[in-house]
């Protein structure tokens, strides 16, 4: 799981200043499955 603390603080500041809503939990939940399919499974098969 990605934690806010692991995100580059400067990037976080830029995103906040740009008023991009940061609903990371939702974003991560939506993308975890796709991420697993694309990166984790192929990596485990090597």
PyMOL commands that set and color helices and strands:
alter all, ss='L'
color gray80, all
select helices_A, chain A and resi 4-6+9-17+24-45
alter helices_A, ss='H'
color red, helices_A
deselect
rebuild
show_as cartoon
